[in-house]
Amino acid sequence: MPTYPISSVEACMPNLENLKKQAKLILRWHRERHYPVAAQIRGLMPRFLNMSDSEILRASFKLSDAQEMVARQHGFESWQALKTGLPITSRELKSSPTKATLVGAEPQLLVADIKRSCEFFCNKLGFSLVFSYGNPPYYEQVGRDAARLNLRCVEGLVIESTVRDREELLSVSMTVATVGEIKLLFLEFQSAGVAFHQKLKKQPWGAKNFVVQDPDGNLLLFAGPAE
């Protein structure tokens, strides 16, 4: 999982209590030998870089390691640096939440060839591999900026392709913040030779979007404001 520059996380930085809970959850996953967390640890913690999943899960891993991992995930070199960098209002928030807050969504795409699919997202769409699970891999996550997509290898058709194309059934929708960015993204994909199901188009509801079709026929919507 990549780290992010401080400037990109300040606006949506969770409060310290939530970050502590994240660290404890990572520690629990390691103790329970939850394999996907091994790839995340390897990607964030330099001392685990050359270790296999099983070696990471057998290695000593303390709460302080999990806290460092959370800090690196949010663009800080250490837990102390993260605490110092948090806004004061975040650090001082002590009250218990009255409502759960969703902080992300990770759509799952069903694919027939996970290697081919991962190469498409990484080489054509500018994503990078976050983690891979299985031997051989049958489940992988790719990410670009704040977007995360889970790739699940399956056998056979799940959705009839003629129905999907006729009804334009989207598998995922991803957004950018400005009209300039959606145009830049379209031109980036165009120069990479990406096949478009729908080219960049201004919609009557005030958006500009385009649709990419992946090697398995999944329709991926990319959208931004029209003005």
C-alpha positions in Angstrom: 0.0 0.0 0.0 1.6 3.3 -1.0 2.3 6.2 1.2 0.8 9.6 0.5 2.3 13.1 0.8 1.1 15.1 3.9 -0.7 17.6 1.8 -3.0 15.0 0.3 -4.2 13.6 3.7 -4.5 16.6 5.9 -8.0 17.4 4.6 -9.3 13.9 5.4 -7.0 12.7 8.2 -8.8 10.5 10.7 -8.6 11.4 14.4 -6.0 9.8 16.6 -8.4 7.4 18.3 -9.4 5.9 14.9 -5.7 5.6 13.9 -5.0 3.7 17.1 -7.8 1.3 16.3 -6.4 0.8 12.8 -3.0 -0.1 14.3 -4.6 -2.6 16.7 -6.6 -4.2 13.9 -3.4 -4.6 11.8 -1.7 -6.2 14.9 -4.7 -8.6 15.3 -4.6 -9.6 11.6 -0.9 -10.4 11.9 -1.5 -12.5 15.0 -4.3 -14.4 13.3 -2.1 -15.0 10.2 -4.3 -13.0 7.9 -2.3 -13.4 4.7 -3.4 -10.2 2.8 -1.9 -8.1 5.6 1.5 -9.6 5.0 1.7 -7.9 1.6 0.7 -4.6 3.1 3.4 -4.9 5.8 6.0 -5.7 3.2 5.0 -2.7 1.1 5.2 -0.2 4.0 7.9 -1.5 6.4 11.4 -1.6 4.9 12.7 -4.4 7.3 10.1 -6.8 5.9 10.8 -5.9 2.2 12.7 -9.2 1.3 10.5 -11.5 3.3 7.8 -13.9 2.1 4.2 -13.7 3.3 4.8 -16.7 5.6 8.0 -15.3 7.0 6.3 -12.0 7.8 3.5 -13.7 9.6 6.0 -15.7 11.7 8.2 -12.7 12.5 7.9 -10.6 15.6 5.4 -7.8 15.0 4.5 -5.4 17.9 1.9 -2.7 18.4 4.6 -0.1 17.7 5.3 -1.8 14.3 1.6 -1.5 13.5 1.5 2.1 14.6 4.5 2.9 12.4 2.7 1.1 9.5 -0.3 3.3 10.0 1.9 6.4 10.1 3.6 5.5 6.8 0.3 4.8 5.2 -0.7 8.4 5.9 2.6 9.9 4.7 4.6 10.1 8.0 7.9 8.4 8.9 6.9 7.5 12.4 3.9 7.3 14.8 5.3 10.3 16.8 5.5 12.3 13.5 1.9 11.4 12.7 0.7 12.6 16.1 2.6 15.8 15.8 1.3 16.4 12.3 -2.4 15.8 13.2 -4.6 18.9 13.5 -5.1 19.9 17.2 -8.9 19.3 16.9 -8.2 15.7 15.7 -5.8 15.0 18.5 -8.1 16.3 21.2 -11.2 14.6 20.0 -12.2 12.3 22.9 -15.9 11.8 22.6 -17.3 8.5 21.3 -18.8 8.5 17.9 -22.6 8.4 17.7 -22.6 7.2 14.1 -20.2 5.0 12.1 -18.3 6.8 9.3 -17.5 5.0 6.0 -14.0 6.0 5.0 -13.7 4.1 1.7 -15.1 1.6 -0.8 -13.3 -1.2 -2.7 -15.3 -2.5 -5.7 -14.6 -6.1 -6.7 -14.1 -6.9 -10.4 -14.5 -10.5 -11.5 -11.8 -11.5 -14.0 -10.8 -14.6 -15.9 -7.1 -14.0 -16.0 -5.8 -12.2 -13.0 -2.3 -11.6 -14.4 -3.7 -10.1 -17.6 -6.1 -8.0 -15.7 -3.4 -6.7 -13.3 -1.1 -5.8 -16.2 -4.0 -3.9 -17.9 -4.6 -1.7 -14.8 -0.9 -1.2 -14.1 0.4 -0.7 -17.6 -2.6 1.0 -19.3 -4.4 2.8 -16.5 -1.6 3.9 -14.2 -2.5 1.7 -11.2 0.0 -0.2 -9.1 -0.3 -3.5 -7.3 -1.2 -3.1 -3.6 -1.2 -6.8 -2.7 -1.6 -10.3 -4.2 -3.0 -13.4 -2.5 -2.8 -17.0 -3.3 -0.3 -19.4 -4.9 -0.9 -19.0 -7.8 -2.6 -15.6 -7.2 -6.4 -15.5 -7.5 -7.1 -12.3 -5.6 -5.2 -9.0 -6.0 -5.8 -5.3 -5.2 -4.6 -2.5 -7.4 -4.7 1.2 -6.5 -4.2 4.6 -8.0 -4.2 7.6 -5.6 -7.2 7.1 -3.3 -8.9 4.5 -5.6 -8.7 0.8 -4.8 -10.0 -2.1 -6.9 -10.1 -5.7 -5.9 -9.6 -8.3 -8.7 -11.1 -11.7 -8.1 -10.3 -14.5 -10.5 -13.4 -16.7 -11.5 -14.1 -19.3 -14.0 -16.8 -18.7 -16.6 -19.1 -15.8 -17.3 -20.9 -14.2 -14.4 -22.8 -11.6 -16.4 -23.8 -12.3 -20.0 -21.7 -9.9 -22.1 -24.5 -9.1 -24.5 -26.7 -8.0 -21.6 -23.9 -6.0 -20.0 -23.1 -4.2 -23.3 -26.8 -3.6 -24.2 -27.7 -2.2 -20.7 -24.3 -0.6 -20.2 -24.0 -2.2 -16.8 -21.1 -0.4 -15.0 -18.8 -2.4 -12.8 -17.2 0.6 -11.0 -17.3 4.4 -11.1 -14.3 6.6 -10.2 -14.2 10.3 -10.0 -11.8 13.2 -10.2 -12.2 16.7 -8.7 -12.0 19.1 -11.6 -12.9 19.4 -15.3 -9.2 19.8 -16.1 -8.4 16.5 -14.5 -11.0 14.4 -16.3 -9.7 15.7 -19.6 -6.1 15.0 -18.6 -7.1 11.5 -17.5 -8.9 10.8 -20.8 -5.8 12.0 -22.8 -3.5 9.9 -20.6 -5.5 6.7 -21.3 -5.9 7.6 -25.0 -2.1 7.9 -25.4 -1.7 4.5 -23.7 -3.9 2.9 -26.3 -6.8 2.2 -24.0 -10.1 1.0 -25.7 -13.0 3.3 -24.8 -16.6 2.0 -24.6 -17.6 5.7 -24.5 -15.3 8.6 -25.2 -15.2 11.8 -23.1 -18.7 13.3 -23.2 -20.6 16.1 -21.4 -23.7 14.8 -19.8 -27.0 16.7 -19.2 -26.8 16.2 -15.5 -23.6 18.4 -15.3 -20.8 15.8 -15.5 -18.1 14.9 -18.0 -17.3 11.2 -18.2 -15.9 8.4 -20.3 -16.1 4.6 -20.0 -13.2 2.1 -20.4 -13.7 -1.6 -21.1 -11.2 -3.9 -19.4 -10.0 -7.2 -20.9 -12.9 -9.0 -19.2 -15.5 -6.6 -20.5 -16.0 -4.8 -17.2 -17.2 -1.2 -17.8 -15.2 1.3 -15.8 -16.7 4.8 -15.6 -14.4 7.8 -15.0 -16.2 11.1 -14.2 -15.6 14.7 -13.2 -17.5 18.0 -13.3 -18.4 19.5 -16.6 -17.4 23.0 -15.6 
